Amino acid sequence: MKILIQSGRVIDPTSGLEAVQDLAIAAGRIVAMGAQVKDFSPERVIDATDCVVAPGLVDLCTRLREPGFEHESMLESEMSAAVAGGITSLVCPPDTDPVLDEPGLVDMLKFRTKKLRQARVFPLGALTRGLEGEVLTEMAELTESGCVGFGQADAPIQNTQVLQRTFQYAASFGYSVWLRPQDYWLGQGVAASGPLATRMGLSGVPVSAEVIALETIFELMRGTPARVHLCRISSARGVDLVRAAKAEGLSVTCDVSVHNLHLIDVDMGYYDARLRLQPPVRQQRDRDALRAGLADGTIDALVSDHNPVEADAKNLPFAQAEPGATAVELLLSLALKWGREDQVPLQRVIAVLTQGPVKVLGQSLGSLQASLGQITLGGVADICVYKPDAAWVVGADTLRSQGKHTPFAGYELPAKVATTIAGGYIAFDAG
C-alpha cells in the first residue's frame, strides 16, 4: 500500500532529525522524505498536522500469554493492544506454558503472530530446559527458529556453575543472555523490603537480592566475554552497579519497567493487589535513581513489562495475588509523562522506546538492525503517529488488552496514538 503522511513533526533519535515534513511509504519501505516527496500517488493520506511522527516503538518485555494462558488473554487481543499503543516490534519472554525451549513452540508462536499482520514478535528462548536452571537448551536450534536471545524470565538460576556455563556457551556463538537480577533465596518476598512492608506484615525483597545477583553476573562476565541484558532494574544500588560495569567496559545493557519508573511502595495503599509486581516497586530514592539513569543513558530502554492477569488471580489478598499488570498500551504515554515531569528532551524519551531497544537486540535482528527503531530513507516503514496534546483516562473501557488490572487505573495520561504503521501496513487507526 502507498501511504503519504503529511505535515507531521517527524522525530528520529538515531539521526537527530526533528522537522515538520512529509513521509511517503510504498512496499513496506520509506521511499521519500521531506522535499523528496513529489509525484507520489498515495492510496491513503494521513493528515499528521499537530502530531508527532516517530519510529514504531520496540518493547523488550511483552507477555502475550500464549501458548498456555489463553484463559487470561488471547494473542489477538494483546497484539491489538500493542499496536494501539504504537508498538510495532516486541520481545516475548520464554515463560509460556509450555516454556519456549523447543524450536517447534517458537515456530508456532511466530506463525500465529505473523498471520495477524500487526507487530513483529521476537521470541526469547529459554536459557535452561523448563526454566529449571539445570540443563542448557539447544540454543543453536532455537536461534534458527527465530529466538533473539535467551533468558530465564522471572526464574533465577540458583547454581552459579550453570550460570557460568551459560555465559561461556552463549559467548562462544555470539548469543545474548537476558537475566532479571535477583538472588533466588532473597527474592521470595512479595513487596520491597522497608518500613512499609514491615508495618503491613508483607514478606520483603531486599535491595541486596538485586545487588548480589548483579555482582555475581558481573564477576562471571569478567571471565567470559558474554553479552548480557539485565531486565527490569529496580534499585538505586542496581543503577550504580550497572553504571560502573559499563564504565569498566563490560558488554552489558539494561532496561526498567514503567511501573518502577513511576510508582513507589506507598502507592500500595491498603493492600492494592494491582501493585503486586515483579520486581516490586521500591522507595522514592530508588525511583529517582531509575529516572536519572534512564535519562543519562545508564539504562538503555524503557519496557512495558506487560503481563495481563485474569480477575480471579488478581482479586485476592495481596500476598496471594498473581504478580503482573497490563501496560503495553500505556508505554508511550507513561514515557512522555516521565519526560515532562523530569524535563527530559523528547528525543531522549523517544530513544528509550526505539533506538535503545534496537541497540539491545543488536545483531540478532539481522537485516532489520539497520532500519528498525528509526525513520530513514529506504528503511522499514514502522511508524507511530500520536497526538501529544490529547489526554486520556486509563480504565477498563479504554484498554484493548484482556487484562484490565493496572496500578495506573484512573490516571489521566498524555498523548493518544492516532495511527500505527507496521511494515507499511496500517495496523491501527484511531479514526
C-alpha positions as CSV (number, residue, x, y, z in Angstrom):
1,M,0.0,0.0,0.0
2,K,1.2,3.5,-0.8
3,I,0.7,5.8,2.2
4,L,1.5,9.5,2.5
5,I,1.9,11.0,6.0
6,Q,1.5,14.8,5.7
7,S,2.7,17.7,7.8
8,G,3.8,15.7,10.9
9,R,6.5,16.6,13.3
10,V,9.0,13.8,12.4
11,I,11.3,12.8,15.2
12,D,14.1,10.3,14.7
13,P,16.6,9.9,17.7
14,T,19.1,7.9,15.6
15,S,19.8,10.7,13.1
16,G,18.7,13.6,15.4
17,L,16.0,14.6,12.8
18,E,13.2,16.8,14.1
19,A,11.3,18.7,11.5
20,V,7.8,19.1,10.1
21,Q,7.7,17.2,6.8
22,D,6.0,14.5,4.8
23,L,6.8,10.8,4.6
24,A,6.0,8.6,1.6
25,I,5.6,4.8,2.1
26,A,5.5,2.1,-0.5
27,A,6.1,-1.7,-0.5
28,G,6.7,-1.6,3.2
29,R,9.5,1.0,3.0
30,I,10.0,4.7,3.4
31,V,10.6,5.8,-0.2
32,A,10.7,9.6,0.3
33,M,11.0,12.2,3.0
34,G,10.5,16.0,3.1
35,A,11.2,17.7,-0.2
36,Q,11.7,14.3,-1.9
37,V,8.0,13.6,-1.7
38,K,6.8,14.6,-5.2
39,D,5.0,12.8,-8.0
40,F,3.8,10.3,-5.4
41,S,0.3,8.9,-5.8
42,P,-0.8,7.5,-2.5
43,E,-3.7,5.2,-1.9
44,R,-4.0,6.6,1.6
45,V,-3.2,10.0,3.0
46,I,-2.8,10.5,6.8
47,D,-3.0,14.1,8.0
48,A,-0.5,14.4,10.8
49,T,-0.9,18.1,11.5
50,D,-0.1,18.8,15.2
51,C,1.0,15.2,15.5
52,V,4.4,13.6,16.3
53,V,5.6,11.1,13.7
54,A,8.0,8.7,15.5
55,P,9.6,5.3,14.7
56,G,7.4,2.4,15.7
57,L,8.0,1.6,19.4
58,V,10.1,-1.5,20.3
59,D,9.1,-3.2,23.6
60,L,11.5,-5.6,25.2
61,C,9.1,-7.3,27.5
62,T,5.5,-8.1,26.4
63,R,3.9,-11.3,27.6
64,L,1.3,-12.5,25.1
65,R,0.2,-15.3,27.4
66,E,0.2,-17.9,24.6
67,P,0.8,-20.7,24.5
68,G,-0.7,-21.9,27.8
69,F,-2.6,-19.0,29.3
70,E,-5.4,-18.4,26.8
71,H,-7.8,-18.0,29.7
72,E,-6.0,-14.9,30.8
73,S,-5.6,-13.3,27.3
74,M,-5.7,-14.2,23.7
75,L,-3.0,-13.5,21.2
76,E,-5.3,-11.4,19.1
77,S,-6.3,-9.0,21.9
78,E,-2.7,-8.5,23.2
79,M,-1.3,-7.9,19.7
80,S,-4.2,-5.4,19.1
81,A,-3.4,-3.7,22.3
82,A,0.3,-3.4,21.3
83,V,-0.3,-1.7,18.0
84,A,-2.9,0.6,19.7
85,G,0.0,1.7,21.9
86,G,2.2,2.5,18.9
87,I,4.3,-0.7,19.3
88,T,5.5,-2.3,16.1
89,S,8.0,-4.8,17.5
90,L,8.0,-6.7,20.8
91,V,10.0,-9.3,22.6
92,C,8.1,-12.2,24.2
93,P,9.7,-13.8,27.3
94,P,10.0,-17.6,27.4
95,D,7.8,-18.3,30.4
96,T,4.8,-19.6,28.4
97,D,3.2,-23.0,29.0
98,P,4.9,-25.0,27.7
99,V,8.1,-23.0,28.0
100,L,9.8,-21.8,24.8
101,D,12.6,-24.3,25.0
102,E,11.9,-26.2,21.8
103,P,12.0,-24.9,18.2
104,G,8.5,-26.2,17.4
105,L,7.0,-24.0,20.0
106,V,8.9,-20.9,18.7
107,D,7.8,-21.7,15.1
108,M,4.2,-22.0,16.2
109,L,4.3,-18.7,18.0
110,K,5.9,-16.8,15.1
111,F,3.5,-18.4,12.6
112,R,0.4,-17.3,14.6
113,T,1.6,-13.8,15.2
114,K,2.7,-13.3,11.6
115,K,-0.8,-14.2,10.4
116,L,-2.2,-11.3,12.4
117,R,-0.2,-8.8,10.4
118,Q,0.4,-6.5,13.4
119,A,3.5,-6.1,15.5
120,R,6.6,-8.1,14.9
121,V,7.3,-10.6,17.6
122,F,10.8,-11.6,18.6
123,P,10.7,-14.6,20.9
124,L,13.2,-15.1,23.7
125,G,14.3,-18.7,24.0
126,A,14.6,-20.4,27.4
127,L,18.1,-20.4,28.7
128,T,17.6,-23.7,30.5
129,R,15.1,-26.5,29.9
130,G,11.8,-25.8,31.5
131,L,13.4,-22.7,33.1
132,E,14.6,-25.0,35.8
133,G,18.1,-23.7,35.9
134,E,19.8,-27.1,35.4
135,V,20.3,-28.1,31.7
136,L,21.0,-25.7,28.9
137,T,18.7,-25.6,25.9
138,E,19.7,-26.2,22.3
139,M,20.4,-22.6,21.6
140,A,21.6,-23.1,18.1
141,E,18.3,-24.7,17.0
142,L,16.2,-22.1,18.9
143,T,18.2,-19.3,17.2
144,E,17.5,-20.9,13.8
145,S,13.8,-20.8,14.7
146,G,14.0,-17.0,15.4
147,C,14.9,-16.5,19.0
148,V,16.8,-13.2,19.5
149,G,18.4,-14.2,22.8
150,F,18.0,-16.5,25.8
151,G,16.6,-15.8,29.3
152,Q,15.0,-17.2,32.4
153,A,12.1,-14.7,32.7
154,D,11.5,-14.5,36.5
155,A,13.2,-17.8,37.3
156,P,16.7,-17.2,38.7
157,I,19.4,-19.7,38.1
158,Q,20.4,-21.0,41.6
159,N,23.5,-22.9,40.5
160,T,26.3,-20.4,39.8
161,Q,28.2,-23.1,37.9
162,V,25.3,-23.5,35.5
163,L,25.2,-19.7,35.1
164,Q,28.9,-19.6,34.3
165,R,28.4,-22.3,31.6
166,T,25.5,-20.5,30.0
167,F,27.8,-17.4,29.7
168,Q,30.6,-19.5,28.2
169,Y,28.3,-21.2,25.7
170,A,26.5,-18.1,24.7
171,A,29.7,-16.1,24.3
172,S,31.2,-18.9,22.0
173,F,28.3,-18.5,19.5
174,G,27.5,-14.8,19.9
175,Y,24.2,-15.2,21.7
176,S,22.9,-12.7,24.2
177,V,21.8,-13.7,27.7
178,W,18.8,-11.9,29.3
179,L,18.6,-12.1,33.1
180,R,16.5,-10.4,35.7
181,P,19.0,-9.9,38.5
182,Q,17.5,-11.3,41.7
183,D,19.0,-13.7,44.1
184,Y,16.8,-16.8,44.4
185,W,16.8,-17.1,48.2
186,L,16.4,-13.4,49.0
187,G,13.8,-12.8,46.3
188,Q,11.0,-14.9,47.8
189,G,9.0,-11.9,49.2
190,V,6.0,-10.1,47.7
191,A,6.9,-6.4,48.4
192,A,10.0,-4.3,48.6
193,S,11.7,-4.5,52.0
194,G,11.3,-1.4,54.1
195,P,9.3,0.1,56.9
196,L,6.0,-0.1,54.9
197,A,6.3,-3.8,54.2
198,T,7.1,-4.4,57.8
199,R,4.1,-2.5,59.1
200,M,1.8,-4.2,56.6
201,G,3.2,-7.7,57.5
202,L,4.3,-8.5,54.0
203,S,7.4,-10.5,53.3
204,G,10.1,-8.3,51.8
205,V,12.5,-8.4,48.9
206,P,15.6,-6.5,49.9
207,V,17.8,-4.4,47.6
208,S,20.6,-6.9,48.4
209,A,18.7,-9.5,46.4
210,E,19.4,-7.4,43.2
211,V,22.9,-6.4,44.3
212,I,24.1,-9.9,45.0
213,A,22.8,-11.1,41.6
214,L,24.4,-8.2,39.8
215,E,27.7,-8.7,41.5
216,T,27.7,-12.4,40.6
217,I,26.7,-11.6,36.9
218,F,29.5,-9.0,36.5
219,E,32.1,-11.2,38.1
220,L,31.3,-14.0,35.7
221,M,31.3,-11.6,32.8
222,R,34.8,-10.6,33.7
223,G,36.0,-14.1,32.9
224,T,33.7,-14.7,29.9
225,P,33.0,-12.2,27.0
226,A,29.3,-12.7,27.2
227,R,26.7,-10.2,26.1
228,V,24.2,-9.8,29.0
229,H,21.0,-7.8,29.1
230,L,19.6,-7.0,32.5
231,C,15.9,-7.0,32.7
232,R,13.9,-4.6,34.9
233,I,16.5,-3.0,37.2
234,S,14.7,-1.8,40.3
235,S,17.0,-0.1,42.8
236,A,19.4,2.9,43.1
237,R,22.2,0.5,44.0
238,G,21.5,-1.5,40.9
239,V,21.8,1.6,38.7
240,D,25.1,2.5,40.3
241,L,26.5,-1.0,39.7
242,V,25.3,-1.0,36.0
243,R,26.9,2.4,35.5
244,A,30.2,1.1,36.9
245,A,30.1,-2.1,34.8
246,K,29.6,0.0,31.7
247,A,32.5,2.3,32.6
248,E,34.6,-0.9,33.1
249,G,33.8,-1.9,29.6
250,L,31.6,-5.0,30.2
251,S,29.2,-5.8,27.4
252,V,26.0,-5.1,29.4
253,T,22.7,-3.4,28.7
254,C,19.7,-3.0,30.9
255,D,16.1,-1.8,31.0
256,V,13.5,-0.6,33.5
257,S,9.7,-1.1,33.6
258,V,7.2,1.7,33.5
259,H,5.9,0.6,36.9
260,N,9.3,1.1,38.7
261,L,9.8,4.4,36.8
262,H,6.6,5.9,38.2
263,L,5.5,4.1,41.4
264,I,6.8,3.6,44.9
265,D,5.9,1.3,47.7
266,V,3.5,3.7,49.4
267,D,1.3,3.5,46.3
268,M,0.2,0.1,47.5
269,G,-2.2,1.9,49.8
270,Y,-4.4,-0.6,51.6
271,Y,-3.0,-3.8,50.1
272,D,-3.8,-2.9,46.5
273,A,-3.1,-6.1,44.6
274,R,-2.6,-4.1,41.4
275,L,0.8,-3.2,42.9
276,R,1.7,-6.9,43.2
277,L,4.5,-6.8,40.7
278,Q,7.9,-8.4,39.9
279,P,10.2,-6.8,40.6
280,P,8.4,-4.9,43.4
281,V,8.3,-1.1,43.3
282,R,10.7,0.3,45.8
283,Q,11.2,3.6,47.8
284,Q,11.3,7.1,46.3
285,R,15.1,7.2,46.2
286,D,15.2,4.1,44.0
287,R,12.6,5.6,41.7
288,D,14.5,8.8,41.4
289,A,17.7,6.9,40.6
290,L,16.0,4.9,37.9
291,R,14.6,8.1,36.3
292,A,18.1,9.7,36.4
293,G,19.7,6.5,35.0
294,L,17.2,6.3,32.1
295,A,17.8,10.0,31.3
296,D,21.6,9.8,31.3
297,G,21.8,6.6,29.3
298,T,22.9,4.2,32.1
299,I,19.6,2.4,31.5
300,D,19.1,1.7,27.8
301,A,15.4,1.1,27.4
302,L,12.0,1.5,29.0
303,V,9.7,-1.5,28.8
304,S,6.0,-2.1,29.5
305,D,6.6,-5.4,31.4
306,H,3.1,-6.2,30.1
307,N,1.7,-9.2,32.0
308,P,-2.1,-9.5,31.8
309,V,-3.7,-11.3,34.7
310,E,-7.2,-12.5,34.9
311,A,-9.6,-11.2,37.6
312,D,-9.8,-14.4,39.6
313,A,-6.0,-14.4,40.0
314,K,-5.8,-10.7,40.9
315,N,-8.7,-10.2,43.2
316,L,-7.1,-12.0,46.1
317,P,-5.2,-10.9,49.3
318,F,-2.0,-9.1,48.3
319,A,0.4,-11.9,49.0
320,Q,-1.7,-14.5,47.2
321,A,-2.4,-12.4,44.1
322,E,-0.6,-13.3,40.9
323,P,2.0,-10.7,40.1
324,G,1.6,-8.7,36.9
325,A,-0.2,-5.8,35.3
326,T,-1.4,-4.7,31.9
327,A,0.8,-1.9,30.5
328,V,1.5,-2.4,26.7
329,E,-1.0,0.4,25.8
330,L,0.5,2.7,28.4
331,L,4.1,2.6,27.4
332,L,4.2,5.6,25.2
333,S,2.1,7.8,27.5
334,L,4.0,6.9,30.6
335,A,7.3,7.6,28.9
336,L,6.0,11.0,27.9
337,K,4.7,11.6,31.4
338,W,8.2,10.9,32.7
339,G,9.8,13.2,30.1
340,R,7.5,16.1,31.0
341,E,7.9,15.7,34.8
342,D,11.7,15.4,34.6
343,Q,12.2,17.8,31.7
344,V,13.8,15.1,29.6
345,P,14.2,16.1,25.9
346,L,11.7,14.5,23.6
347,Q,14.5,13.0,21.5
348,R,15.7,11.0,24.6
349,V,12.2,10.0,25.5
350,I,11.6,8.5,22.1
351,A,15.1,7.0,22.1
352,V,14.4,4.8,25.1
353,L,11.4,3.3,23.2
354,T,13.1,2.9,19.9
355,Q,16.9,3.3,19.5
356,G,17.7,1.9,22.9
357,P,15.8,-1.4,22.5
358,V,17.2,-1.9,19.0
359,K,20.7,-1.5,20.4
360,V,19.9,-4.2,23.0
361,L,18.7,-6.6,20.3
362,G,21.7,-5.8,18.1
363,Q,22.9,-8.4,15.6
364,S,20.0,-10.8,16.4
365,L,17.8,-8.5,14.2
366,G,19.8,-9.4,11.1
367,S,18.9,-7.1,8.2
368,L,16.4,-5.3,10.3
369,Q,19.1,-3.9,12.6
370,A,19.9,-1.1,10.0
371,S,16.5,0.4,10.0
372,L,14.3,-0.8,12.9
373,G,13.5,1.8,15.5
374,Q,14.3,4.7,13.2
375,I,12.9,6.8,10.4
376,T,15.4,6.5,7.5
377,L,15.1,6.7,3.7
378,G,14.8,3.1,2.4
379,G,14.2,1.8,5.9
380,V,11.3,-0.4,7.2
381,A,8.1,1.6,7.4
382,D,7.4,1.1,11.1
383,I,5.7,4.4,12.2
384,C,3.9,5.6,15.3
385,V,1.8,8.8,14.8
386,Y,0.5,10.2,18.0
387,K,-1.3,13.3,19.3
388,P,0.9,14.8,22.0
389,D,-1.8,17.2,23.4
390,A,-4.6,14.6,23.6
391,A,-5.2,13.3,27.1
392,W,-7.0,10.0,28.0
393,V,-8.0,8.3,31.2
394,V,-6.9,4.7,31.9
395,G,-9.8,2.4,32.6
396,A,-11.3,-1.0,31.7
397,D,-13.2,0.6,28.8
398,T,-10.2,2.3,27.3
399,L,-7.9,-0.8,27.3
400,R,-7.9,-3.3,24.4
401,S,-6.0,-5.9,26.4
402,Q,-8.0,-8.6,28.1
403,G,-6.1,-7.8,31.2
404,K,-7.7,-4.9,32.9
405,H,-5.7,-4.7,36.0
406,T,-3.2,-1.8,36.2
407,P,-1.9,0.4,39.0
408,F,-2.5,3.3,36.7
409,A,-6.2,2.9,36.5
410,G,-7.9,6.3,36.8
411,Y,-4.8,8.2,35.8
412,E,-5.1,10.8,33.1
413,L,-2.2,10.3,30.7
414,P,-0.8,12.4,27.9
415,A,-0.8,11.5,24.2
416,K,-3.0,9.3,22.2
417,V,-1.8,7.1,19.3
418,A,-3.6,8.1,16.1
419,T,-2.1,5.6,13.6
420,T,0.4,2.7,13.8
421,I,2.0,1.5,10.6
422,A,3.9,-1.8,10.8
423,G,5.9,-2.8,7.8
424,G,4.0,-0.4,5.6
425,Y,0.6,-1.9,6.7
426,I,-1.8,0.2,8.8
427,A,-2.1,-2.0,11.9
428,F,-4.0,0.6,14.0
429,D,-6.1,3.6,13.1
430,A,-8.0,5.5,15.8
431,G,-10.2,7.0,13.1
